[in-house]
Amino acid sequence: MMDKQKVLSKVAKLMALANSQGASPNEVETALRQARNLMKRYNLEHIEVEAHSVDEVSVVTNTRRAPQNWLHSLAATCAKAFDCSHLAYFNPLSGWSFKFLGKGISPEFAAYSYSMLHHQLVAARREHVAQQKRCKLKTKRHRGQLFAEGWLNAVSFKVAQFAGCIDDTTQGEIKAYLELHHPQLTTQTIEPLVAKGHNTGSMIAGWSQGEKATLHRGVGKDRHTSLMFGGGQ
């Protein structure tokens, strides 16, 4: 008997053939019939077939606490850059992690970009906070948060210039994956921070540093997609 994953792959390929524009009516009919027979034989649900096309890559946040808003914002920005979705989950051994969901190699690019940008942002924020003199620790932390928000806003603006929307097919497959593997998933709304008075300078400084991060997405949205980094200090 074939392994379930191999059966799912075979059914997914048959469904892709049936939905391809170049397929003849006879090819479509044959592919659909074979797919239905396999699904019936191995007792597969349609949602399992859809979810099978989705790949995932996880990145640890190195924290035992739920990720702060700025980490979610960074993960969301990286996911958007590569037509992915993301979610946060807790692992008893490694703590909190982000999981990037998408097609092909896209989740790997999203995870890699998260790791690289996270390193740059933490270093830039630490340097900015160190420059805050004659103020309370609470004020330093708040200014650090504002700096991070400004930095992320600048990077998100860059991403918006080249990132597209997830196509309907991929969106449907990711939705099926989440319903199958994460049925209890909840959404989180991130409220933007408000800068007032002298604290405004921290958000402006963050934007200025974030603009130095150079992002480039290769031609098309396939395996040749790339993201490059620069500056950020």
ROZA-825814 format. One record per residue: residue number from 1; x, y, z of N, C-alpha, C in turn. Coordinates in nm, 4 decimals, m for minus. Each point is the difference from the previous one (the first is absolute). Example, Ala and Ser with C-alpha at 12.3 -4.5 7.8 and 13.67 -1.06 7.14 Angstrom:
ROZA-825814
BAGU|k|n.px|n.py|n.pz|ca.px|ca.py|ca.pz|c.px|c.py|c.pz
BAGU|1|1.3190|m0.5690|0.7800|m0.0890|0.1190|0.0000|0.0900|0.1200|0.0000
BAGU|2|m0.0350|0.1050|m0.0720|0.0820|0.1190|0.0060|m0.0770|0.1090|0.0730
end
This chain:
ROZA-825814
BAGU|k|n.px|n.py|n.pz|ca.px|ca.py|ca.pz|c.px|c.py|c.pz
BAGU|1|0.0846|m0.1198|0.0000|m0.0846|0.1198|0.0000|0.0883|0.1251|0.0000
BAGU|2|m0.0377|0.0987|m0.0799|0.0781|0.1231|m0.0098|m0.0088|0.0810|0.1290
BAGU|3|0.1092|0.0698|0.0290|0.0037|0.0910|0.1126|m0.1020|0.1116|m0.0221
BAGU|4|m0.0647|0.0454|0.1090|m0.1057|0.1012|m0.0128|0.0511|0.1279|m0.0645
BAGU|5|0.1210|0.0430|0.0352|0.0558|0.1219|m0.0566|0.0230|m0.0140|m0.1506
BAGU|6|0.0409|m0.1194|m0.0426|0.0195|m0.0232|m0.1432|m0.1338|0.0029|m0.0732
BAGU|7|m0.1030|m0.0541|0.0662|m0.1333|0.0022|m0.0605|m0.0488|0.1439|m0.0131
BAGU|8|0.0200|0.0779|0.1054|m0.0414|0.1405|m0.0032|0.0723|0.0760|m0.1112
BAGU|9|0.1295|m0.0274|m0.0157|0.0774|0.0650|m0.1061|m0.0535|m0.0379|m0.1374
BAGU|10|m0.0344|m0.1263|m0.0163|m0.0522|m0.0479|m0.1282|m0.1354|0.0637|m0.0307
BAGU|11|m0.0858|0.0065|0.1021|m0.1318|0.0613|m0.0182|0.0151|0.1493|m0.0310
BAGU|12|0.0910|0.0661|0.0709|0.0216|0.1435|m0.0225|0.0466|0.0261|m0.1429
BAGU|13|0.0875|m0.0852|m0.0514|0.0488|0.0161|m0.1372|m0.1127|m0.0238|m0.1006
BAGU|14|m0.0835|m0.0978|0.0287|m0.1133|m0.0278|m0.0893|m0.0979|0.1176|m0.0006
BAGU|15|m0.0242|0.0584|0.1162|m0.0900|0.1155|0.0086|0.0592|0.1209|m0.0717
BAGU|16|0.1321|0.0151|0.0117|0.0671|0.1108|m0.0683|m0.0115|m0.0169|m0.1512
BAGU|17|0.0145|m0.1240|m0.0469|m0.0132|m0.0281|m0.1428|m0.1415|0.0295|m0.0465
BAGU|18|m0.0970|m0.0397|0.0794|m0.1400|0.0226|m0.0362|m0.0344|0.1488|m0.0073
BAGU|19|0.0697|0.0806|0.0790|m0.0275|0.1443|0.0033|0.0912|0.0820|m0.0908
BAGU|20|0.0954|m0.0672|m0.0672|0.0923|0.0734|m0.0875|m0.0701|0.0437|m0.1286
BAGU|21|0.0377|0.1160|m0.0496|m0.0647|0.0565|m0.1190|0.0282|m0.0816|m0.1260
BAGU|22|0.1171|m0.0645|m0.0049|0.0362|m0.0727|m0.1212|m0.0568|m0.1415|m0.0082
BAGU|23|m0.0699|m0.0444|0.1037|m0.0533|m0.1362|0.0005|m0.1209|m0.0120|m0.0927
BAGU|24|m0.0053|m0.1093|m0.0717|m0.1140|m0.0263|m0.0882|m0.1168|m0.0528|0.0837
BAGU|25|m0.1218|0.0065|m0.0516|m0.1167|m0.0516|0.0741|0.0183|m0.1451|0.0432
BAGU|26|0.0624|m0.0795|m0.0864|0.0221|m0.1408|0.0339|0.0993|m0.0133|0.1145
BAGU|27|0.1063|0.0828|m0.0025|0.1011|m0.0041|0.1063|m0.0612|0.0441|0.1328
BAGU|28|m0.0853|0.1013|m0.0064|m0.0654|0.0497|0.1214|m0.0876|m0.1093|0.0611
BAGU|29|m0.0791|m0.0646|m0.0853|m0.0903|m0.1047|0.0470|0.0779|m0.1173|0.0608
BAGU|30|0.1072|m0.0392|m0.0662|0.0811|m0.1127|0.0480|0.0669|0.0342|0.1324
BAGU|31|0.0581|0.1212|0.0095|0.0693|0.0417|0.1218|m0.0962|0.0065|0.1182
BAGU|32|m0.1195|0.0556|m0.0224|m0.0983|0.0109|0.1076|m0.0473|m0.1379|0.0451
BAGU|33|m0.0205|m0.0891|m0.0954|m0.0461|m0.1346|0.0343|0.1042|m0.0739|0.0833
BAGU|34|0.1267|0.0101|m0.0413|0.1068|m0.0669|0.0740|0.0158|0.0607|0.1394
BAGU|35|m0.0139|0.1320|0.0087|0.0129|0.0669|0.1296|m0.1116|m0.0442|0.0940
BAGU|36|m0.1222|m0.0024|m0.0508|m0.1134|m0.0421|0.0833|0.0154|m0.1448|0.0459
BAGU|37|0.0466|m0.0865|m0.0881|0.0181|m0.1406|0.0348|0.1029|m0.0175|0.1123
BAGU|38|0.1112|0.0763|m0.0112|0.1031|m0.0082|0.1032|m0.0520|0.0534|0.1335
BAGU|39|m0.0735|0.1102|m0.0048|m0.0537|0.0584|0.1227|m0.0978|m0.0961|0.0678
BAGU|40|m0.0808|m0.0660|m0.0808|m0.0970|m0.0954|0.0540|0.0710|m0.1230|0.0555
BAGU|41|0.0994|m0.0473|m0.0735|0.0717|m0.1205|0.0404|0.0754|0.0195|0.1312
BAGU|42|0.0606|0.1183|0.0159|0.0799|0.0260|0.1198|m0.0736|0.0867|0.1017
BAGU|43|m0.1290|0.0205|m0.0209|m0.0841|0.0737|0.0939|0.0556|0.1394|0.0300
BAGU|44|0.0293|0.0740|m0.1059|0.0565|0.1336|0.0138|m0.1086|0.1069|m0.0127
BAGU|45|0.0123|0.1052|0.0804|m0.0902|0.1132|m0.0083|0.0589|0.1048|m0.0939
BAGU|46|m0.0872|0.0788|m0.0624|0.0460|0.1037|m0.0931|0.0918|0.1002|0.0704
BAGU|47|m0.0299|0.0295|0.1262|0.0801|0.0967|0.0745|0.1431|m0.0488|0.0181
BAGU|48|0.0175|m0.1320|0.0105|0.1341|m0.0565|0.0142|0.0808|0.0199|m0.1276
BAGU|49|m0.0661|m0.0130|m0.1137|0.0668|0.0176|m0.1291|0.0439|0.1455|m0.0163
BAGU|50|m0.0892|0.0933|0.0335|0.0332|0.1425|m0.0100|0.1161|0.0357|0.0923
BAGU|51|m0.0069|m0.0460|0.1237|0.1021|0.0343|0.0993|0.1359|m0.0597|m0.0336
BAGU|52|0.0018|m0.1091|m0.0734|0.1253|m0.0696|m0.0306|0.0955|0.0866|m0.0821
BAGU|53|m0.0524|0.0941|m0.0765|0.0834|0.0833|m0.0868|0.0747|0.1094|0.0769
BAGU|54|m0.0350|0.0177|0.1263|0.0602|0.1070|0.0801|0.1248|m0.0497|0.0720
BAGU|55|0.1079|0.0778|m0.0114|0.1253|m0.0304|0.0702|0.0119|0.0919|0.1210
BAGU|56|0.0795|m0.0400|0.0972|0.0166|0.0804|0.1211|0.1448|0.0016|0.0450
BAGU|57|0.0405|0.1143|0.0569|0.1334|0.0146|0.0588|m0.0165|0.0798|0.1293
BAGU|58|0.0615|m0.0481|0.1082|m0.0125|0.0658|0.1303|0.1286|0.0700|0.0409
BAGU|59|m0.0160|0.1072|0.0767|0.1135|0.0755|0.0541|m0.0286|0.0272|0.1470
BAGU|60|0.0939|m0.0348|0.0873|m0.0202|0.0230|0.1433|0.0150|0.1486|0.0313
BAGU|61|m0.0743|0.0473|0.1002|0.0105|0.1398|0.0420|0.0933|0.0152|0.1199
BAGU|62|0.0440|m0.1143|0.0553|0.0893|0.0002|0.1166|m0.0627|0.0682|0.1209
BAGU|63|m0.1290|m0.0190|0.0167|m0.0698|0.0542|0.1163|m0.1032|m0.1000|0.0486
BAGU|64|m0.0191|m0.0033|0.1319|m0.1004|m0.0872|0.0591|m0.1333|0.0728|0.0111
BAGU|65|0.0024|0.1302|m0.0246|m0.1224|0.0783|0.0052|m0.0577|0.0160|m0.1412
BAGU|66|m0.1287|0.0276|m0.0054|m0.0634|0.0214|m0.1302|0.0702|0.1148|m0.0719
BAGU|67|0.0244|m0.0115|m0.1309|0.0724|0.1033|m0.0747|m0.0650|0.1387|0.0134
BAGU|68|0.0815|0.1013|0.0171|m0.0497|0.1366|0.0083|m0.0517|0.0444|m0.1372
BAGU|69|m0.0739|0.1100|0.0010|m0.0613|0.0488|m0.1240|0.1010|0.0258|m0.1106
BAGU|70|0.1181|0.0519|0.0366|0.0958|0.0337|m0.1046|0.0542|m0.1254|m0.0679
BAGU|71|0.0062|m0.1114|0.0738|0.0430|m0.1256|m0.0610|m0.1057|m0.0506|m0.0975
BAGU|72|m0.1270|0.0130|0.0379|m0.1083|m0.0383|m0.0903|0.0025|0.0869|m0.1265
BAGU|73|0.0265|0.1290|0.0178|0.0053|0.0917|m0.1143|0.1129|m0.0383|m0.0954
BAGU|74|0.1150|m0.0348|0.0564|0.1134|m0.0415|m0.0819|m0.0324|m0.1284|m0.0752
BAGU|75|m0.0598|m0.0971|0.0694|m0.0368|m0.1268|m0.0641|m0.1023|0.0229|m0.1102
BAGU|76|m0.0967|0.0881|0.0246|m0.1027|0.0295|m0.0995|0.0599|0.0659|m0.1238
BAGU|77|0.0965|0.0886|0.0211|0.0671|0.0674|m0.1109|0.0763|m0.0998|m0.0869
BAGU|78|0.0721|m0.0915|0.0645|0.0768|m0.1004|m0.0738|m0.0925|m0.0972|m0.0732
BAGU|79|m0.1110|m0.0357|0.0635|m0.0962|m0.0897|m0.0644|m0.0575|0.0665|m0.1244
BAGU|80|m0.0361|0.1265|0.0114|m0.0577|0.0727|m0.1131|0.0982|0.0109|m0.1153
BAGU|81|0.1265|0.0149|0.0312|0.1023|0.0151|m0.1035|0.0082|m0.1216|m0.0909
BAGU|82|m0.0385|m0.1163|0.0522|0.0146|m0.1226|m0.0779|m0.1295|m0.0798|m0.0121
BAGU|83|m0.1115|0.0731|m0.0036|m0.1306|m0.0640|m0.0228|m0.0274|m0.1125|0.0988
BAGU|84|0.0309|0.0243|0.1250|m0.0214|m0.1010|0.1043|m0.0967|0.0523|0.1055
BAGU|85|m0.0366|m0.0909|0.0884|m0.0751|0.0340|0.1200|0.0868|m0.0426|0.1170
BAGU|86|m0.0284|0.0516|0.1186|0.0801|m0.0404|0.1153|m0.0875|m0.0198|0.1221
BAGU|87|0.0507|m0.0742|0.0952|m0.0682|m0.0186|0.1272|0.1051|m0.0222|0.1080
BAGU|88|m0.0381|0.0261|0.1241|0.0895|m0.0214|0.1136|m0.0507|m0.1201|0.0795
BAGU|89|0.0922|m0.0808|0.0487|m0.0401|m0.1154|0.0805|0.1045|m0.0276|0.1071
BAGU|90|m0.0425|m0.0694|0.1061|0.0905|m0.0282|0.1116|0.0427|m0.1459|m0.0004
BAGU|91|0.1304|m0.0200|0.0113|0.0564|m0.1342|0.0092|0.0623|m0.0146|0.1390
BAGU|92|m0.0394|m0.1006|0.0781|0.0517|m0.0156|0.1358|0.1529|m0.0055|0.0075
BAGU|93|0.0644|m0.0462|m0.1063|0.1461|m0.0139|0.0010|0.0712|0.1275|m0.0467
BAGU|94|m0.0481|0.0595|m0.1080|0.0695|0.1154|m0.0591|m0.0675|0.1333|0.0267
BAGU|95|m0.1144|0.0003|0.0677|m0.0692|0.1258|0.0263|m0.0854|0.0429|m0.1178
BAGU|96|m0.0211|0.1309|m0.0130|m0.0841|0.0516|m0.1074|0.0746|0.0031|m0.1330
BAGU|97|m0.0725|m0.0300|m0.1062|0.0561|0.0019|m0.1357|m0.1015|0.0592|m0.0963
BAGU|98|0.0507|0.0455|m0.1128|m0.0861|0.0422|m0.1104|0.0070|m0.1063|m0.1082
BAGU|99|m0.1143|m0.0293|m0.0580|m0.0054|m0.0951|m0.1100|m0.0462|0.0754|m0.1249
BAGU|100|0.0780|m0.0110|m0.1082|m0.0356|0.0639|m0.1265|m0.0579|m0.1052|m0.0935
BAGU|101|m0.1154|0.0300|m0.0581|m0.0722|m0.0939|m0.0849|m0.0115|0.0549|m0.1412
BAGU|102|0.0323|m0.0819|m0.0989|m0.0091|0.0445|m0.1382|0.0300|m0.1132|m0.0962
BAGU|103|0.0260|0.0365|m0.1257|0.0257|m0.0993|m0.1039|0.1483|m0.0024|m0.0366
BAGU|104|0.0496|m0.1195|m0.0309|0.1379|m0.0125|m0.0473|0.1017|0.0475|0.1013
BAGU|105|0.0933|0.0825|m0.0479|0.1098|0.0453|0.0850|m0.0316|0.1307|0.0735
BAGU|106|m0.1188|0.0565|m0.0260|m0.0375|0.1284|0.0601|0.0106|0.0023|0.1526
BAGU|107|m0.0484|m0.1030|0.0712|0.0130|0.0035|0.1464|0.1454|0.0066|0.0473
BAGU|108|0.0912|m0.0624|m0.0754|0.1413|0.0054|0.0368|0.0533|0.1421|m0.0129
BAGU|109|m0.0382|0.0687|m0.1076|0.0420|0.1384|m0.0182|m0.0574|0.0882|0.1110
BAGU|110|m0.1267|m0.0222|0.0343|m0.0642|0.0799|0.1039|0.0690|m0.0205|0.1342
BAGU|111|0.0310|m0.1244|0.0327|0.0670|m0.0310|0.1267|0.1408|0.0599|0.0037
BAGU|112|0.0711|m0.0106|m0.1110|0.1356|0.0546|m0.0064|m0.0027|0.1526|0.0141
BAGU|113|m0.0947|0.0644|m0.0687|m0.0095|0.1457|0.0078|m0.0348|0.0433|0.1413
BAGU|114|m0.0849|m0.0774|0.0682|m0.0344|0.0326|0.1384|0.1256|m0.0035|0.0882
BAGU|115|0.0779|m0.1050|m0.0124|0.1201|m0.0142|0.0820|0.0982|0.1141|m0.0238
BAGU|116|0.0202|0.0351|m0.1271|0.0955|0.1054|m0.0338|m0.0485|0.1369|0.0475
BAGU|117|m0.1276|0.0308|m0.0263|m0.0526|0.1303|0.0392|m0.0112|0.0113|0.1521
BAGU|118|m0.0313|m0.1099|0.0659|m0.0079|0.0007|0.1461|0.1359|0.0367|0.0596
BAGU|119|0.1046|m0.0580|m0.0536|0.1354|0.0295|0.0475|0.0329|0.1473|m0.0192
BAGU|120|m0.0338|0.0550|m0.1157|0.0289|0.1404|m0.0282|m0.0796|0.0922|0.0915
BAGU|121|m0.1288|m0.0312|0.0166|m0.0863|0.0863|0.0808|0.0431|0.0014|0.1460
BAGU|122|0.0300|m0.1157|0.0555|0.0417|m0.0079|0.1405|0.1271|0.0808|0.0223
BAGU|123|0.0950|m0.0106|m0.0913|0.1265|0.0729|0.0128|m0.0234|0.1503|m0.0099
BAGU|124|m0.0830|0.0423|m0.0956|m0.0263|0.1424|m0.0196|m0.0767|0.0581|0.1188
BAGU|125|m0.0963|m0.0764|0.0514|m0.0781|0.0477|0.1142|0.0871|0.0114|0.1248
BAGU|126|0.0874|m0.0996|0.0210|0.0896|0.0027|0.1160|0.0894|0.1243|m0.0043
BAGU|127|0.0496|0.0307|m0.1182|0.0866|0.1180|m0.0151|m0.0777|0.1283|0.0285
BAGU|128|m0.1241|0.0052|m0.0473|m0.0822|0.1195|0.0223|m0.0306|0.0185|0.1485
BAGU|129|m0.0359|m0.1078|0.0678|m0.0325|0.0083|0.1431|0.1218|0.0442|0.0805
BAGU|130|0.1169|m0.0466|m0.0396|0.1235|0.0365|0.0705|0.0286|0.1493|m0.0098
BAGU|131|m0.0536|0.0640|m0.1021|0.0213|0.1436|m0.0204|m0.0960|0.0858|0.0821
BAGU|132|m0.0992|m0.0631|0.0627|m0.0991|0.0747|0.0795|0.0578|0.0280|0.1383
BAGU|133|0.0354|0.1241|0.0249|0.0630|0.0387|0.1257|m0.0997|0.0756|0.0902
BAGU|134|0.0274|m0.0031|0.1272|m0.0758|0.0747|0.1007|m0.1517|m0.0200|m0.0111
BAGU|135|m0.0401|m0.1265|m0.0099|m0.1433|m0.0322|0.0008|m0.0211|m0.1327|0.0705
BAGU|136|m0.1204|m0.0213|0.0484|m0.0314|m0.1203|0.0761|0.0067|m0.1241|m0.0889
BAGU|137|0.0173|m0.1153|0.0651|0.0066|m0.1272|m0.0721|m0.1293|m0.0231|m0.0791
BAGU|138|m0.1137|0.0342|0.0593|m0.1296|m0.0153|m0.0662|m0.0046|0.0813|m0.1280
BAGU|139|0.0548|0.1221|0.0051|0.0023|0.0879|m0.1179|0.0912|m0.0577|m0.1073
BAGU|140|0.1144|m0.0545|0.0423|0.0931|m0.0617|m0.0962|m0.0670|m0.1157|m0.0730
BAGU|141|m0.0710|m0.0837|0.0758|m0.0669|m0.1147|m0.0606|m0.1074|0.0442|m0.0982
BAGU|142|m0.0746|0.1028|0.0391|m0.1061|0.0499|m0.0885|0.0593|0.0563|m0.1289
BAGU|143|0.1079|0.0735|0.0140|0.0648|0.0563|m0.1190|0.0578|m0.1116|m0.0874
BAGU|144|0.0449|m0.1069|0.0641|0.0480|m0.1146|m0.0768|m0.1120|m0.0630|m0.0806
BAGU|145|m0.1187|m0.0076|0.0592|m0.1163|m0.0539|m0.0702|m0.0401|0.0899|m0.1164
BAGU|146|0.0044|0.1305|0.0229|m0.0343|0.0946|m0.1066|0.1013|m0.0068|m0.1143
BAGU|147|0.1268|m0.0162|0.0369|0.1040|m0.0140|m0.1024|m0.0275|m0.1233|m0.0852
BAGU|148|m0.0316|m0.1115|0.0661|m0.0290|m0.1239|m0.0721|m0.1197|0.0171|m0.0922
BAGU|149|m0.1024|0.0697|0.0479|m0.1199|0.0211|m0.0820|0.0334|0.0836|m0.1235
BAGU|150|0.0790|0.1052|0.0190|0.0391|0.0825|m0.1138|0.0827|m0.0794|m0.1000
BAGU|151|0.0906|m0.0818|0.0501|0.0862|m0.0840|m0.0844|m0.0843|m0.0964|m0.0824
BAGU|152|m0.0946|m0.0649|0.0667|m0.0859|m0.0965|m0.0676|m0.0925|0.0677|m0.1016
BAGU|153|m0.0461|0.1209|0.0324|m0.0847|0.0734|m0.0946|0.0751|0.0286|m0.1298
BAGU|154|0.1271|0.0363|0.0137|0.0810|0.0291|m0.1182|0.0217|m0.1252|m0.0840
BAGU|155|0.0300|m0.1127|0.0654|0.0226|m0.1262|m0.0712|m0.1299|m0.0478|m0.0647
BAGU|156|m0.1120|0.0142|0.0711|m0.1304|m0.0404|m0.0542|m0.0341|0.0816|m0.1235
BAGU|157|0.0362|0.1272|0.0012|m0.0248|0.0870|m0.1151|0.0788|m0.0494|m0.1209
BAGU|158|0.1237|m0.0416|0.0235|0.0816|m0.0538|m0.1092|m0.0622|m0.1276|m0.0564
BAGU|159|m0.0442|m0.0882|0.0900|m0.0593|m0.1262|m0.0430|m0.1250|0.0241|m0.0827
BAGU|160|m0.0805|0.0987|0.0413|m0.1252|0.0296|m0.0705|0.0237|0.0419|m0.1446
BAGU|161|0.1212|0.0455|m0.0292|0.0312|0.0460|m0.1356|0.0207|m0.1143|m0.0976
BAGU|162|0.0291|m0.1202|0.0508|0.0215|m0.1118|m0.0929|m0.0822|m0.1249|0.0330
BAGU|163|m0.0548|m0.0064|0.1201|m0.0747|m0.1200|0.0383|m0.1378|0.0000|m0.0641
BAGU|164|m0.0417|m0.1164|m0.0472|m0.1329|m0.0127|m0.0566|m0.0936|m0.0628|0.1017
BAGU|165|m0.1191|m0.0300|m0.0435|m0.0949|m0.0682|0.0875|0.0089|m0.1508|m0.0254
BAGU|166|m0.0275|m0.0770|0.1024|m0.0016|m0.1446|m0.0165|m0.1139|m0.0355|m0.0948
BAGU|167|0.0302|m0.0790|m0.1031|m0.1051|m0.0361|m0.0952|m0.1072|m0.0838|0.0690
BAGU|168|m0.1185|m0.0027|m0.0611|m0.1145|m0.0669|0.0616|0.0251|m0.1480|0.0279
BAGU|169|0.0714|m0.0658|m0.0928|0.0275|m0.1433|0.0172|0.0860|m0.0242|0.1233
BAGU|170|0.1104|0.0752|0.0105|0.0887|m0.0146|0.1154|m0.0715|0.0378|0.1293
BAGU|171|m0.0801|0.1058|m0.0054|m0.0744|0.0429|0.1180|m0.0932|m0.1100|0.0477
BAGU|172|m0.0659|m0.0658|m0.0941|m0.0907|m0.1084|0.0339|0.0735|m0.1188|0.0592
BAGU|173|0.1181|m0.0291|m0.0539|0.0787|m0.1127|0.0504|0.0526|0.0271|0.1407
BAGU|174|0.0430|0.1236|0.0251|0.0469|0.0359|0.1338|m0.1164|m0.0054|0.0990
BAGU|175|m0.1166|0.0465|m0.0436|m0.1187|m0.0058|0.0862|m0.0326|m0.1448|0.0355
BAGU|176|0.0086|m0.0884|m0.0988|m0.0262|m0.1425|0.0243|0.1024|m0.0567|0.0982
BAGU|177|0.1258|0.0393|m0.0158|0.1070|m0.0470|0.0892|m0.0290|0.0421|0.1438
BAGU|178|m0.0389|0.1271|0.0175|m0.0278|0.0504|0.1342|m0.1207|m0.0699|0.0619
BAGU|179|m0.1023|m0.0237|m0.0791|m0.1194|m0.0674|0.0509|0.0318|m0.1441|0.0396
BAGU|180|0.0906|m0.0617|m0.0723|0.0353|m0.1397|0.0259|0.0960|m0.0154|0.1174
BAGU|181|0.1034|0.0843|0.0028|0.1058|m0.0150|0.1000|m0.0101|0.0953|0.1188
BAGU|182|m0.0690|0.1122|m0.0163|m0.0126|0.0985|0.1084|m0.1444|0.0485|0.0114
BAGU|183|m0.0929|m0.0898|0.0307|m0.1422|0.0381|0.0047|m0.0334|0.0993|0.1117
BAGU|184|0.0836|0.0079|0.1030|m0.0273|0.0899|0.1128|0.0752|0.1330|m0.0118
BAGU|185|0.0553|0.0285|m0.1166|0.0801|0.1209|m0.0189|m0.0834|0.1263|0.0225
BAGU|186|0.0578|0.0962|0.0711|m0.0666|0.1283|0.0221|0.0830|0.1110|m0.0627
BAGU|187|m0.0645|0.1106|m0.0360|0.0696|0.1127|m0.0620|0.0314|0.1064|0.1042
BAGU|188|0.1020|0.0788|m0.0287|0.0417|0.1054|0.0916|0.0028|0.1330|m0.0738
BAGU|189|m0.0592|0.1005|0.0600|0.0005|0.1347|m0.0579|0.1125|0.0807|0.0631
BAGU|190|0.0834|0.0601|m0.0839|0.1121|0.0793|0.0502|m0.0331|0.1480|m0.0093
BAGU|191|m0.0037|0.0652|0.1134|m0.0285|0.1431|0.0040|0.1313|0.0782|m0.0106
BAGU|192|0.0079|0.0971|m0.0917|0.1235|0.0775|m0.0155|0.0267|0.0884|0.1211
BAGU|193|0.1269|0.0198|0.0316|0.0375|0.0864|0.1108|m0.0146|0.1463|m0.0408
BAGU|194|m0.0259|0.0837|0.0978|m0.0137|0.1443|m0.0240|0.1189|0.0708|0.0630
BAGU|195|0.0700|0.0806|m0.0805|0.1167|0.0741|0.0496|m0.0408|0.1437|0.0317
BAGU|196|0.0387|0.0478|0.1184|m0.0320|0.1363|0.0412|0.1251|0.0700|0.0514
BAGU|197|0.0030|0.1305|m0.0190|0.1091|0.0809|0.0535|0.1372|m0.0446|m0.0450
BAGU|198|0.0917|m0.0082|0.0975|0.1389|m0.0354|m0.0301|0.0119|m0.1437|m0.0523
BAGU|199|m0.0982|m0.0835|0.0289|0.0062|m0.1394|m0.0440|m0.0172|m0.0152|m0.1512
BAGU|200|m0.0527|0.1032|m0.0646|m0.0209|m0.0045|m0.1451|0.1311|m0.0241|m0.0737
BAGU|201|0.1078|0.0550|0.0549|0.1301|m0.0139|m0.0642|0.0443|m0.1445|m0.0141
BAGU|202|m0.0405|m0.0852|0.0943|0.0387|m0.1406|m0.0064|m0.0661|m0.0706|m0.1175
BAGU|203|m0.1273|0.0320|m0.0249|m0.0685|m0.0625|m0.1130|0.0592|0.0489|m0.1324
BAGU|204|0.0328|0.1276|m0.0064|0.0623|0.0556|m0.1212|0.1371|m0.0631|m0.0237
BAGU|205|0.0759|m0.0176|0.1093|0.1326|m0.0627|m0.0111|m0.0134|m0.1435|m0.0486
BAGU|206|m0.1031|m0.0699|0.0484|m0.0237|m0.1371|m0.0432|m0.0309|m0.0075|m0.1481
BAGU|207|m0.0844|0.0908|m0.0470|m0.0330|0.0038|m0.1436|0.1255|0.0246|m0.0822
BAGU|208|0.0830|0.0947|0.0453|0.1234|0.0331|m0.0715|0.0923|m0.1209|m0.0121
BAGU|209|0.0129|m0.0759|0.1087|0.0857|m0.1183|m0.0034|m0.0634|m0.1116|m0.0831
BAGU|210|m0.1319|m0.0149|0.0088|m0.0697|m0.1029|m0.0760|0.0100|0.0216|m0.1498
BAGU|211|0.0087|0.1258|m0.0407|0.0131|0.0294|m0.1426|0.1313|m0.0508|m0.0571
BAGU|212|0.0973|m0.0234|0.0858|0.1302|m0.0465|m0.0470|0.0024|m0.1486|m0.0292
BAGU|213|m0.1048|m0.0710|0.0386|m0.0097|m0.1428|m0.0307|m0.0388|m0.0133|m0.1466
BAGU|214|0.0856|m0.0623|m0.0795|m0.0238|m0.0120|m0.1432|m0.0655|m0.1333|m0.0310
BAGU|215|m0.1203|0.0052|m0.0536|m0.0719|m0.1202|m0.0358|m0.0147|m0.0076|m0.1502
BAGU|216|0.0180|m0.1193|m0.0549|m0.0156|m0.0198|m0.1435|m0.0645|m0.1337|m0.0252
BAGU|217|m0.1073|0.0009|m0.0740|m0.0663|m0.1247|m0.0349|0.0308|m0.0289|m0.1451
BAGU|218|0.0525|m0.1189|m0.0285|0.0416|m0.0354|m0.1348|m0.1146|0.0004|m0.0986
BAGU|219|0.0300|m0.0222|m0.1256|m0.1004|m0.0003|m0.1060|m0.1004|m0.1116|0.0261
BAGU|220|m0.1289|0.0346|m0.0040|m0.1048|m0.1001|0.0198|m0.0162|m0.0345|0.1462
BAGU|221|m0.0853|m0.0959|0.0261|m0.0292|m0.0416|0.1361|0.0175|m0.1508|0.0111
BAGU|222|0.1152|m0.0479|m0.0471|0.0231|m0.1435|0.0019|0.1272|m0.0297|0.0773
BAGU|223|0.0676|m0.1080|m0.0355|0.1198|m0.0408|0.0739|0.1168|0.0962|m0.0174
BAGU|224|m0.0111|0.0951|m0.0936|0.1095|0.0942|m0.0202|m0.0178|0.1236|0.0885
BAGU|225|m0.1075|0.0010|0.0800|m0.0241|0.1114|0.0872|0.1140|0.0147|0.1014
BAGU|226|0.0387|0.1245|0.0266|0.1086|0.0195|0.0957|m0.0234|0.1259|0.0807
BAGU|227|0.0643|0.0084|0.1150|m0.0103|0.1169|0.0845|0.1398|0.0316|0.0485
BAGU|228|0.0418|0.1241|m0.0210|0.1341|0.0394|0.0415|m0.0108|0.1059|0.1095
BAGU|229|0.0994|0.0033|0.0852|m0.0013|0.0941|0.1109|0.1246|0.0848|m0.0031
BAGU|230|m0.0148|0.1213|0.0535|0.1159|0.0870|0.0115|m0.0312|0.1095|0.1001
BAGU|231|0.1012|0.0632|0.0530|m0.0219|0.1114|0.0926|m0.0633|m0.0478|0.1287
BAGU|232|m0.0906|0.0801|0.0507|m0.0707|m0.0330|0.1219|0.0764|0.0366|0.1262
BAGU|233|0.1169|0.0582|m0.0153|0.0772|0.0373|0.1175|0.0072|0.1525|0.0112
end
